[in-house]
Each structure stands twice: as structure tokens, then as C-alpha cells.
């Protein structure tokens, strides 16, 4: 079985697990803070809460909260939002929390979740792609 770190290496490097500059500490940091953008720490709680409320309202209607959709709702409500890349970071935080609620070996649910990622080129998405690949090629016993 491939370790989580090897899986992450595969997803980031786009191939077989190889030696990588990713040490255990950096890998654990990614899993604990997957977004890793320190600028997100400067976003006021009020703004975070508004983004979260909009995202949750969209999810309640079975609509994935993309940057464009959240921004459109915020404009209708006359709310101020951070720049698009920071908004994407906030939405990726919400996406990652939802990812952690999925049963780890439910490949179909993981694939559906991956399709709804607000920033598909984000390292977290590559990690999930690697996990899905590993689960489909080496199913758990």
C-alpha cells in the first residue's frame, strides 16, 4: 500500500512516487492547512462568515459554490468580497472541510466532490486526484 506522503508526491509530481523535497513536516502542514495562503488569515471574520453563508445556501440548493456564483450572490446582497483568488482560497477551505466528511474509500463521492472544486488546479485537487487514482488501481482490502 502506498503511504499518504507517497500519494501526495504522486499527485503533486504527476507520476510515480519518487524522492521529493516534501519532508514529513511539510506534508503534515499541507494536510493541516491545505490552502496555505497566509493572506487568508487577514480576511475579517465577518467576510469569512458571509462567504460561508453564501456557500452553504448554494450547497443547500445542490449548487456548487464557485467563485463566480458566490460573487454574483454577494453583488446582489451588496456585500464586499476579497479579490477573486482570495475568494477561491476561502471556498477551497470550505471545500476541504467537506472533503474531510466523505467516507475515504467512496470513490464515486470523491469524484463528485473533485468535480465541484472551486479551484480545480489547486494542490488539494491534485492530492484528491491521486487518492482517487490509488483507490481505483489498488482498492482497499
N, C-alpha and C positions, 0 to 999 in steps of 0.2 A: 504494500500500500504506500502511496506517495504521501509524504508529510504535508502539512498545511503550508510550510515555508516553501517546499519544492513546488507545490501547486501555485503559490503566488509567483514564484520565479518563472514558472511556465507561462502564466498569464501575462506577466509584465514583459517577458522577453520574447513571447510569441513562439515558443518551441519547447523542446525537451528541457527538463530540469538540468541546469548547468551551474557551475560555480558563479556566484553573483556577489556584488558588493553589498547585498542586503544581508546584514547580520541579524541575529535573533532579536536584538533590541529594536532595530528599525522596523522589522516585520511586526512585532508586537505593538509598536507605536501606530503603525498603519491600521491595525485591527481595532485599536482603542480610539483612534482619531482618524478615521478613514479619509476625511476630507482634507485635513492637514493644511488648511489655508488660515494663517493667523489673522488675516483681515476679518474673517468671520467673527472673531472674538470682539471686535469693535462695534458690531451691529447691535443697536439697542434692543433690549428685551421686548419692548413694545413692537418693534418692527418684526422681530422673530415670531412673536405671538400672532401678529396679523398674517404673516406668510403661512404659518402653521394652520391658522383658522381657515384661510382660503383653500389651502391644500386639502385639509380634512373635509371641507364642504364639497370639493370636487370629487374626492375619493368616495364620499357618501353617495354620490350620484354615479359611481363607477366610471369616473373620468380621471385619467391620469393627470396629475398636476405638472404640466410642463411650464417652462419659463414664460412662454407666450400666453398660455391660458391664465396663469396666476397674475401676470402683468395686466392682462385685459380686465380681469375682475378688480384688481387694485385701482385701475384707472376709473372704472365705473363707480367705485366707492370713494374716489378722490383720495387715495392713500399714497403716501410716498414710499417708494421701494428703493433698495440699493441697486447699483448698476447690474446689468444682466449676468455677468459672470459670478458676482456675489450672490445674486438671487439663485442661480443654478447651484451654487455651493450649499445654500440653505435647503434647497429642495433635495439635494443629494443627501444631506444629513437625515431628512425625513425618510427618504428612500432607503437609506442604510438601516434605519430603525425598523422599517417594515420588513426588510430583508432578514433581519435577525428573528423575526416572528414566524418565518417559514420553516416547515419541517425540513431539516438539512438534506434528506435524500429524496425529496419530492421534486424530481427533475422538471416535470411539467409546470409546477408552481414557480420554480426558479426561472424557467424560460419566460414565462409570462411576466414575471417581475422584471427581468432583464429588459424585455421589450418596452416597459414603461419607464425606464430610467430617464430622468430629465437631462442628463449629460452623458450620452452613450459612449463618449470617448474617455470618460473618467477612469482612472486606475481601478476603482472599485468595480466597475463594469467588467474590466479585463479579468479581475480576480474571479468574479462570478462566472464569466465565460469559461475560465479554466476549471472551476469547480464543476460546472455542468459537463464539460468535456470529460473530466476524470470520472464523474459518476456514470456517464453513459458508456465509457470504454472499460471501466473497472467497477461494476456495480458492487455495493456493499454486500457482505455475506449475510 
